Every structure is written in C-alpha cells, then in structure tokens.
Amino acid sequence: MATIRKLNKRKHIAMVAHDHKKKDLIDWAEYNKAALARHDLLATGTTGRMLEDQLDRPVKKLLSGPLGGDQQIGSLIAEGKVDMLIFFWDPMEAQPHDPDIRALLRVAVTWNIPIACDRATADFILTSPLMHDDYECQIPDYSEYVKRKV
C-alpha cells in the first residue's frame, strides 16, 4: 500500500547544473522567472548564487555538488522537503562525483518526485496544470524492504 505525501501548491524545487549546463539552466530559469516566483527554490553552491543573481530573489544555497551539495539535496528529498528536481547534467562529460549524481537521481525516483534533466522536460513539468495546485504524490511502500532479513 502506497503512502500519500501532499505536495503543496507552492512547491520546493531543487535546482542543480553541471558546469557546462549552468548557462542553460540560468537561461531556462530567466525565461520561467514568473512561474518560478510562485515556488521556493534551493540549489547547490554556484548554481544557487547564479540563480539568485539572475532572478533577483532568494535561493536557499547548499554546498557545491562535488563538496556534498548533491547529497544534501538527496537527504532533503528523503525527508520530504523537496518536491521536484531540476538537474541539468552534462551527458558528455564525466564528473568526479558521478556516484553522488547517480545516488541523487536514485533517491528522487525512490521517493517519486518529478525530475527534469533537460530543458524540454523542465518546460513540460513547469507548465503542467499539476504545478498550480496541491498534488497527492504516491510514495511506494518500502516496509517489506525495510523488514527483510539480510
């Protein structure tokens, strides 16, 4: 039996971008400035500072991704404090913290939150009618997994 977690009308959106994708994310955020103003934003280090400067609004800034920011966002997702992940990652360049990146994506899927890894998906999510109201998110039941014998 799945658990229901309510995502409020005002969503908590985590935003992350690899170095070669930061400009793309900033351009996307500027284009969607009015829509993003209706939500709370948090981001990893440099990306957060750049978003805050471009959007002229506060962004909760965590550590830089390679310094633990990806893990901080993952932890907030697991705690139910992040409703959506916008992560413009660079598929053409290996990252020294690839295990952290995979872990972040895995935890987002585990807790069934929307994830956008490119501009088109981010556009579809942000313009979805579901963004404008409360939403009941189904969290899979992991009780059997937790009780398993190892």
C-alpha positions as CSV (number, residue, x, y, z in Angstrom):
1,M,0.0,0.0,0.0
2,A,1.5,3.3,-1.1
3,T,1.7,6.3,1.2
4,I,0.4,9.7,0.1
5,R,2.6,12.8,0.5
6,K,0.9,16.1,-0.2
7,L,2.9,18.5,-2.5
8,N,1.5,21.9,-1.7
9,K,0.6,24.4,-4.4
10,R,3.9,26.2,-3.6
11,K,6.5,23.6,-4.5
12,H,10.0,23.3,-3.2
13,I,12.2,23.0,-6.3
14,A,15.8,21.8,-6.1
15,M,18.0,23.0,-9.0
16,V,21.3,21.6,-10.0
17,A,23.5,22.1,-13.0
18,H,26.9,20.8,-14.1
19,D,29.4,23.5,-15.1
20,H,28.8,23.2,-18.9
21,K,25.0,23.3,-18.3
22,K,24.8,26.2,-15.8
23,K,24.2,28.8,-18.6
24,D,21.3,26.6,-20.0
25,L,19.7,26.3,-16.5
26,I,20.1,30.1,-15.9
27,D,18.6,30.9,-19.3
28,W,15.7,28.5,-18.6
29,A,15.1,30.0,-15.2
30,E,15.1,33.5,-16.5
31,Y,12.6,32.5,-19.2
32,N,10.4,31.0,-16.5
33,K,11.0,33.7,-13.9
34,A,7.3,34.4,-13.3
35,A,6.4,30.8,-12.9
36,L,9.3,30.1,-10.6
37,A,8.4,33.1,-8.4
38,R,5.4,31.0,-7.2
39,H,7.7,28.4,-5.7
40,D,10.6,28.0,-3.2
41,L,14.0,27.4,-4.8
42,L,17.0,25.7,-3.4
43,A,20.2,24.9,-5.3
44,T,23.7,23.6,-5.0
45,G,26.5,26.2,-4.4
46,T,27.5,28.1,-7.5
47,T,24.2,27.3,-9.3
48,G,22.3,28.8,-6.4
49,R,24.3,32.0,-6.4
50,M,23.9,32.4,-10.2
51,L,20.1,31.8,-9.9
52,E,19.8,34.3,-7.1
53,D,21.7,37.0,-9.1
54,Q,19.7,36.3,-12.3
55,L,16.3,36.0,-10.7
56,D,16.8,38.7,-8.1
57,R,15.2,36.6,-5.4
58,P,16.4,34.4,-2.6
59,V,17.5,30.9,-3.3
60,K,18.5,28.6,-0.5
61,K,22.1,27.7,-1.3
62,L,23.6,24.4,-0.3
63,L,27.2,23.2,-0.7
64,S,28.7,22.8,-4.2
65,G,27.7,19.4,-5.7
66,P,31.2,17.8,-5.5
67,L,31.5,19.0,-1.9
68,G,28.3,17.3,-0.8
69,G,25.5,19.5,-2.2
70,D,24.1,16.7,-4.3
71,Q,23.9,14.5,-1.1
72,Q,22.3,17.4,0.8
73,I,19.5,17.6,-1.8
74,G,19.1,13.8,-1.7
75,S,18.7,14.0,2.1
76,L,16.1,16.7,1.7
77,I,14.2,14.6,-0.8
78,A,14.2,11.6,1.5
79,E,12.9,13.9,4.3
80,G,10.0,15.1,2.1
81,K,11.4,18.6,1.9
82,V,11.9,18.7,-1.9
83,D,9.0,18.3,-4.3
84,M,10.8,18.5,-7.6
85,L,14.4,18.2,-9.0
86,I,15.6,20.2,-12.0
87,F,19.0,18.8,-12.8
88,F,20.7,19.9,-16.0
89,W,23.5,17.4,-16.1
90,D,26.1,17.1,-18.8
91,P,25.9,13.7,-20.5
92,M,29.1,14.4,-22.5
93,E,31.5,14.9,-19.6
94,A,32.4,12.5,-16.8
95,Q,32.1,14.1,-13.3
96,P,34.4,13.2,-10.4
97,H,31.3,12.9,-8.2
98,D,29.3,10.6,-10.6
99,P,28.4,8.2,-7.7
100,D,26.8,11.2,-5.9
101,I,24.9,12.1,-9.0
102,R,23.6,8.6,-9.5
103,A,22.6,8.5,-5.8
104,L,20.7,11.8,-6.1
105,L,18.8,10.6,-9.2
106,R,18.1,7.2,-7.5
107,V,16.7,8.8,-4.3
108,A,14.5,11.2,-6.4
109,V,13.0,8.1,-8.2
110,T,12.7,6.2,-4.9
111,W,10.6,9.0,-3.4
112,N,8.6,9.5,-6.6
113,I,9.3,13.2,-7.2
114,P,9.3,14.8,-10.7
115,I,12.8,15.1,-12.2
116,A,13.8,17.1,-15.3
117,C,17.3,16.6,-16.7
118,D,16.8,18.8,-19.8
119,R,15.1,21.9,-20.8
120,A,12.2,20.2,-22.7
121,T,11.3,18.1,-19.7
122,A,11.6,21.1,-17.3
123,D,9.3,23.0,-19.6
124,F,6.7,20.2,-19.6
125,I,6.8,19.9,-15.8
126,L,6.7,23.6,-15.1
127,T,3.7,24.2,-17.4
128,S,1.8,21.2,-16.2
129,P,-1.6,22.0,-14.6
130,L,-0.5,19.9,-11.7
131,M,2.1,22.6,-10.8
132,H,-0.6,25.1,-9.9
133,D,-2.4,23.1,-7.2
134,D,-1.8,20.7,-4.3
135,Y,-0.8,17.3,-5.6
136,E,-1.0,13.9,-3.8
137,C,2.2,12.1,-4.5
138,Q,2.2,8.3,-4.0
139,I,5.2,7.0,-2.2
140,P,5.8,3.3,-2.7
141,D,5.6,1.1,0.4
142,Y,9.1,0.1,1.4
143,S,8.1,-1.7,4.6
144,E,8.9,-5.1,3.2
145,Y,12.3,-3.9,2.1
146,V,13.0,-2.4,5.5
147,K,11.9,-5.6,7.3
148,R,13.8,-8.0,5.0
149,K,16.4,-10.3,6.5
150,V,20.0,-9.7,5.4
